[in-house]
């Protein structure tokens, strides 16, 4: 499996995003500074689609918001393989939203460790 994050892996369908945040069907958990919201979906081009959200309330400058998004994207891209393997085996599809909760920018290495823990927990919940 290649180590990229292609356009098909990005969640951009408003209907699915609306279902994720209106409650009911979606599930979530937190590993500070990340909150993971996930929703099983019927069909998709890839096993998992990703949405990243960084609050404008915490980071007024777009430069900082974009930096945090870039860090999260990179951490997901490096560690997504186990989750994709489990989803492919069960032929499931998942929509995942990662919401950044902290007020400060955290080092990339720490954020990557938190993402590993979050993806491991998500994989565990799917099995």
Buried (B, 14 or more C-beta within 10 A) or exposed (E): EEEEBEEEBEBEEEEBBEBBBEEEEBEBEEBEBBBBBBBEBEEBEBBBBBBBBBEEEBBEEEEBBEBBBEBBBBBBBEBBEEBBEBBBEEEBBBBBBBBBEBEEBBEBEEBBBBBBEBBBEBBEEBE
